[in-house]
Amino acid sequence: MAKKSNRNNYLKQAGILAAAGIICRIIGILYRSPLTSIIGDEGNGYYTSAYNIYTIILLLSSYSIPSAISKIIASKLALKEYRSAHRIFHCALIYVFVIGGAASLFTFLGAELFLEGEAAVVLKVFSPTIFLSGFAGVLRGYFQAHGSMVQTSFSQIVEQILNAVISIYAAHLLIGMASSKSSTTKAIYGAAGSALGTGSGVVIALLFMLAVYALNRKMLHTRMAKDRHRYIDTYEDILKGMLVTVTPIILSTFIYNFSTSFNQTVYSKVMIYSKGLSVAETATAYGVFAGKAMVIINIPIALAASLSSAMIPTISKSSALGNRAVAKKKAENAMWTTMLIAIPAAMGLAVLAKPIMQLLFPQKDTLDMAARLLAMIAVTVIFYSLSTLTNGILQGIGKVNLPVRNAAVALVVQTVLLVVLLMFTELDLYALVICLIVYSFLMCVLNSICVRRYIGVKEDFKTMFLLPFLSALLMGICARSFYMGLSMFVKSNVICLIPSILLAVIVYAVAILKTGAVGEDQLANFPKGRFLVAAAKKSHLLKVEK
């Protein structure tokens, strides 16, 4: 029993991280709705444009640090080389001090290279956050390597709460200060206020992680004192090893996420210089796509990102100990779990796109467009979830260069397609949708091929894809029909939407059990598994063994 518990611990830790990720995404959406009401679609466009550039620079400087550090340190902890593991931690702090500091300075001084006109002010506000994020990332990666996601999860929630509060307050305050100025200036001031909220969140997260480290410092040093390994890695060897390991992970994450910012740049340039739109009109249109539709689909994708973060150290440990069979089994379980959630999430967003958008971003002028965009890109939840998870699996087994190659191939294909569609058609934002689907699909397929080749993962098409899809299809029909029927008698969108979502959850849960997509053994491995199995048997959803 203990062995089973240990074997499934990574799923529990991933569940903790996933829950935190989803909570953060929900908080993010909840505060973006009143924020958009304050700064408007134009301000939302400026904020989103600056945030995308900030994210890319953060990816290159420090965003991938937690995953990279957790992988390196986890392999040392598996061999009980505690002093070497702690020395790696010190080297990582030096790394982010140098790289993060340079990236922060470059962002502040070179903001005009990325954004047009006064919108560059918003990006400059983000620059100090890049420097501080690196240190928080190192501390998170250190505890993730020890198999504990609680510290990271709690710090992320605290960060997002403060981000939400300060973003709304600062945006409201700055717009009030610019009340006598033009609407564009007020929009930029509001976007800058929201950027201040992001920085405030990172500061509180860093302080929290430092407090956690201080509380555990005595235990960590006691364990190092008991380390009897004669050889300790030198700082020179560690830094070289970090560059070899961290660089491909950073490049992979960068290219994987670069498509969003690159597409934003291409779209803006074509719309302004070829189609004749103003900067404000372009920012408003892009804000509907990236600041509304894309924000919503990031909620279910958070699960895959959390599973990926949990997979890297656990698979790295298995690989360091030569347990490829264990790594293969963990990868298969994680992929199955991801699809079990991603497929119904995509279906739910597609069939309830307008009610969801109306609840979260009710601006009437852009409601229909935002809802159509959300319904169309909902399928990318499946592709992005699987490709994000397989990225982590490949990095965990040491094949860090493969995600880089796959992302580069997908980026080239979608870039050519985007330029052609924008220049020679009138698709406008729909061109971004098409390219997003193509890019995420290519990443999903290429990564899955590599995972099968190098770790021997065998996806059971029936239980991993077909049965969840059929269950989700039934769920979607029921939820959509119930919403439409209820809306004929009740005019409140919220009152119609909430029971529709609850019905969807119930229908899907029943369907996956009755179709056999989830069996007793799999259900028992979920949180509160014994209770769920007992409840399912009592409800005659699982076969009772005689």
N, C-alpha and C positions, 0 to 999 in steps of 0.2 A: 504493500500500500504506500509506503514511504517512497518507494522507487517511482511508482506511478505519479505521485504528487510532485516529485522532483522533475519528472519528465514533462509534466504539463505546466510547470511553474512559469515558463516563458510566455505561455498563452495568457496566464493570469496577469503577469506583468504587462504584457501587451494590452490586455484589457484595461488595466489601470491607465496606461498612457493613452489608449484610444478614448476612454471616457473623458479624460482631461482634454484631449484634442477636440472632441465633439462639443464639450462644454464651452471651450474657448471659441469655437466657430459659432456656436449659438449666441454667445455674448457678443461676438463680433457683428453678427447680423442684427441683433437687437439694438445695438448702439448705432449701427450704420443707418438705420431707418430714421431716427430723430436727427442724426448728424446731417443726412442728406436733405432733410427738411430745412435745416438751418443754412447750409452752404449751397443748396441747390444742385441741379445736375451739372452745371458748369463747374462749380467748386469741387464736386465729386470727381469730375473728369480730371481736374488739375491734381487733386490728391492721389487718385489712382495712377496717373501717369508718373508722378514723382515717386510713389510707393513702388511701382514696378522697377524703376531704375535703381532705387535704394535696395530692393530685394536682390537684384542681380549683383550689385557691388558687394552686398552682404554675403551672397553665395560664394563669391570669389575670395573674400577675406576671412570669414569666420562661420558662416552658416553650417557648413558641413563638418565643422570641428567635432560636435558631439558624436556623430556617427563614426568618424575616423578615429577619434581618441578612444571611444568605447571598443572598437575593433582591436586596436593595438594593445590596450591595457587588458582586455579580456583574455587575450592569448597568453599574456604573462601571468595573470591570476590563475588561469587553468593549470599552469606549471608551478604555481605557488612561489613565483619570483616577485615577492612583494616590494622589495627595494627597487628593483628595476621598473616596476609598474609605477611607483611613486615618482621616480625620476622622470619618467615619460610625462607625468602630470606637470612637473616643473617646466619641462621643455615646451610643453603645449602653451603654458602661460607666456613664456618668452616669445613663442611664435605669434600668438595673437596680439601681443603688445606691439611687435614690429609691423606685422602685416596689417592688422586692424588700424593702427595709427596712421600708416601710409594711406590706406584706403579712405579713411575718414577725411584726411587732409585733401586728398585728390577730389573727393566728392564736393567738398566745400569750395575749393578753388576752381573746379572744372564743371560746375553745375550747368553753365550755359552751353556746354558741349552737347548735352543730352536733351535739354528742354528749351523751347522757344520763349523768348521774352521774359516777362516777370514771373512766369511759372517756375523758373529756376530757383526762386526764393524758397519755395516749398521743399525742394530737394536739399537746399543748404540746411534747412532746419533738421533734416534727417541725419546729417553727417556725424554729429557726436554719438548718435545711437549706434552707428556701425562700430565704433571703437569699443563701446561698453558691451555690446552683444557678444564679442569674442570671449570675454572672461566668463560671462554667464554660460556660454556654450561649453567651455572647457570643464567647468564644474558639473554641468549636467552630464556630459559624456563620462566623467570620472565615476559618477554614481551609477550610471547606466551600465558601465562595464562590470560593476559589482552585482548586477542582476536586480537592481532596485530602481523602479521607475517612479516611486512615490514622490521623491524630492523634485524630480523634473516636472511631474504632473502638477503638483501643488504650486510650484513656482510659475508655471505657465498660466494657471488659473488666476493667481494673484496679479501677474503681469497684465493679463487681459482685462481684468476688472478695473485696475487703475488706468489702463489705456482708455477704456470706455468713458470713465468719469472725466478724466482730464481732457480728452478729445472734445467732448460735448461742451464742457465749461469753457475751454480755451477758444474753441471756434466761436461760441456765442460772444465771448468777451472781445475778441479781436474784430469780429464783424461790427460790433457796437462801436468800436474805436474808429472804424472806417465808414461810419454811417453817411458821411457827407461826400464820399467818393463814388466812383462809377461802380456799376454792378460787377464788372470783371475784377476790379480791385478788391471789392468786398469778398468775392468768391475766392480769390487768392489768399486773402487774410484768413478766411475760414479754413481753407485747406492747410495753411501753415499751423493753425491752432490744433487741427487734428494730428498733424505730424508731431507736435509737442507731446500729445498724449501717448504716442508710440514710444517716444524716448523716456517718458516718465515711467511707463510700464517696465521697460528694460532695467531702469535704475532700481526699482523695488525688487525685481526678480533677482538681480545680482546681489543685492543686500541680503535677501533671503538665502540664497545659495551659499554665501559666505558664512552666514550664521549656522547653516547646516554643517558645513565643513568644520567650523570651529567646535561644534558639539561632538563631532566624530573624530577629531584630530588625535585625541589620546588613544583611542582604539586602533586607529590606523598606524600610529607610531609603535604601539605595543606589538602589533602583528609584524611590522618591519623588523623589530628587534629580534623576533623569533625566526626570521628568515636565515637559513643556514647555507644558502647557495653561495659558493665561493666567488663566482663571477657575477659582476654587476655591469650592465651595459653602460658604456661611456656616453657622455653627453653628445660627443661627435657622432657616435654610431646611432644614437636615438634620433638626432636631428636628421641624419641621412635617411634613416628608416621612415621617419615621419614624412619627409618630402616624397619618398617613393610611394608611400601608402596614401597620404593625404591628397597629394596632387591629382592622381586619377579620380579619386572620389569627388574632389572639388570640381574638376573638369566635367565629370559625369553629371553632377547635380546642376552645375552651371548651364551646360548645354541643354539638359533636360528641361530646365525652367526658363532658359533664355528665349524660347520661342514666343512666350507671352510678351516680353518687353520688345523683342525684335519686331514682332507683328505690329505692336503699338507704334513703333517708330516708322515702319514702312507705311502703315495706314495713315498716320498723321502727315507724312511727307507727300504722299500721293494725293490725299484729300486737299491739302493746302496749296501745293504747287502745281498739281495737274488738274484737279477738279474745281479749284477756285473757292473752296470753303475757307472761312475765317478760322483763326485759332480757337476762338470761343465755340464756334459751331462744331468743330472737330472734337474738342475736348468734351462737349456735351454728349455727342453721339457715342464716343468711346466710353464715357462714363456709364452709359446705359448698359453696354456690353460687359465691361470689366468691373464696374462698381456695383452692379446689381446681379446679373445672371451668373457671372463667374464666382462671385462671392458666395452664392447659394450652393453651387455644386461642390465647393470646397469643404462643406460640412461632412458628407459621407466619405470623401477622399481622405479625410483626417484619420479614419480608421486604418486605411492601408499604410499611411505614413507612420502611424504608431506601431503597427505590426512590423514594418520595415526597420524602425529604430530598435525594436526588441529583437528582431531576427539577427541583426548584424553581430552583436556580442555573443549570442548563444550559438550561432552557427560557426563563428570564429573559434569559440572554445572547442566545439566538436571537431572542427578541422584540425586544430592544434593537437588534439589528442588522437587524431586519426580515425574518428568515428564518423565516417561518411554516411553510413546507413542511418545513424541517428539524425544527422543533418538533413538527409533526404526526407525522412519521415516528418520532421519538423516543418520543412518547406512545404510539403504536400498539405499538411494540416492548416498551415497559415493561408495557403492559396484557396483551399476549400472554404475556410472561414470568411475570407475576404469576399469571395463571390457570393456567399450566402447572404451577405449584407449589401454589397454593391449593386447587385442585380435588382432587388426590389426597390432600393433607393433611387436608381435611375428610372425605373418604371413609375414610381410615385411622383417624382419631379416632372416627368413627362405628362402624365394625365391630370395632375393638379397644378400645372405651371401657373396659370393665371390666378387662381385663388391664393396660392402661396405668395406670388409676387404682389398681389393686392394687399395682403396682410403686412408684408415686410417693407415694401417700397410703393406706397399708394399714389405716387405722383401721377395724375391722370394723363398728362401730356405724353408720357412715355410708357404707360402701363402695358398697353397691347404689344408694343415692340419688345419690351423687356420680357414679357411672358412668352412670346414666340421664340425669342433667343434661348430662353431657359429650356423650353420644351425640346428644341433642336439639339442643344449641347448636352442634354441629360445622359445620352448614351456614353459620353466620354467619362462619366463616373466609373463605368465598368472598365474601360480601357486604361484610364489613369490609375485606378486602384490596383489593377494587376501589374501594370508596368512599374509602379512605385515599389510594390512589394518585391518583384523580381529583381529590381535594382539592388535592394538590400540583400537579397539572397546571393546574388553574384558577388557583391562586395564582401559578404561574409565568408565566402569560400576562397577569397583571394583573387578572383577574376575581375579586378577593378577596372581593367581597360575595356572590357566588353561593353558595359553600359555607355562609355564614352563614344565608342564606335557606333553603336546603335542609335544613340541620340543624334550624332552628327549626320548619319544617313537620313534619319527621319526629318531633321531640320532642313537639310538641303532640298529634299523633295517638297516639303510644305512651303518653303520660301519661294521656289520657282512657281508653284501653283498660286500662291498669294499674289505675287506680282502680276501674273497673267490675269487673274480674276479682277484685281483692282483696276488695272490699266485698260482692259478690253471689255469689261462688263459693267453693269450698273448694280451689282449685288451689294455694294457698300458693306455694311456690317455682316451680312450673310456670307461674304467671302471669308471673314475671320472665323465664322462658325464652321464652314467647310474645311478650312485648313486645320482648325483645332481637332476636328474629328479624324482627319487623315493622319495628323501627327501622333495623336494618342494611340490610334490603331496600329500604326507602324511600330511604335515603341513597344506596345503590348506583344505583338507577334514576334519581333526580333528578340526581345528579352526572353520570352517563353521558349523559343527555339534553343537559346543558349543554356537556359536552366535545364532543359531536358538533356542536352548534350553533355554537360559537365557535371551534373549532380544526379542524373538519372531519374529526375522527377517524372512521374507518369500521371497526367491529368485524366481522371475518369470523366469523360465528357458527359455521361448521363447524370451522375450525382453532383458534379461540380458546375455544370452549365445548364443542361436541358431541364432537369427537374426544378431547380430554382427559378428558371425562366418561365416555365409553365405555371408554377405557383405564383410568381410575380404577375404574370399576365392575368390570371384569375383575380388576383388582388386588385390590379389596376382597373379592371372592368367593374368590379364591385364598388370600389371607392369612387370612381367617376360617376357611375350611375346613381349611387347614393347621394353624392353632392348635388348633382343636377336635379334629382327628385326633391331633395330637401329644400333647395333654393327656390323651388316653385311656390313654397309656402312660407319660407323664412327669408327675409331680405338681408339679414346680417351675414356677412362673409365668414366671420370668425365662428359663429354658431354652426354654420354649415361645414366649415373646414375641419374643426377639431374632431367631431364624431366621425367624419369621413376618414381621417387619419387613423383614429382608433380602430375603426372597422377594418382598415387595410392591414394593420398589424395583426389583428385576430385572424383574418382570412389567410394571410400568408403563413402565420404560425401553424394553423391547422393544416394547410395545404402541404407544407414541407414535411410534416410528420406523416400525413396520410399517404403521400406519394413515396415515402421512404428516402427522401433527400437527406433527412436527418434520422439516424437510428438511435437506439437506446445508449450505445457506447458513446456516440458523439455528444448526445444531449447531456450525458452524465459529466462530461468534461467542461461544460459551461459553468459559469459562476452559479452557485446554488443548484448544481446539477442534480443532486439527489432529490431535492424538492421538485424540480421540473419533471424528472422522470416519474415520480410518484403521482404528480398532478396529471401528467399526460396519460398514464395508465388508468387512472381513476376516470378520466374523461373519455376513455376508449380510443385515444389517439395513438397509443402504442400498444402493441400486442403484449398481453400478460403471459409471462412464461409459466408453464405448469410444472 
